[in-house]
Amino acid sequence: MGKIVIRSESCKSCQYCVKFCPKKVIEIGTDVNSKGYEYAVAVRMDDCIACQICARMCPDAAIEVYK
């Protein structure tokens, strides 16, 4: 099981992490950051396999994955 840390202030809701997560761990939340974007949140951490695809796909390096 992995741990995903998403820096909400760096997220601009591109949704690449949502699209490419093989386990559908990440979703776009309803809260808004200071830039006006609804940001990504990890909602099913128990399903995370720490593959790091989300972190690699993020154009703003807003995601870190720990095993």
Secondary structure, 3 states (H helix, E strand, C coil): CCEEEECCCCCCCCCHHHHHCCCCCEEEEEEECCCCCEEEEECCHHHCCCCCHHHHHCCCCCEEEEC
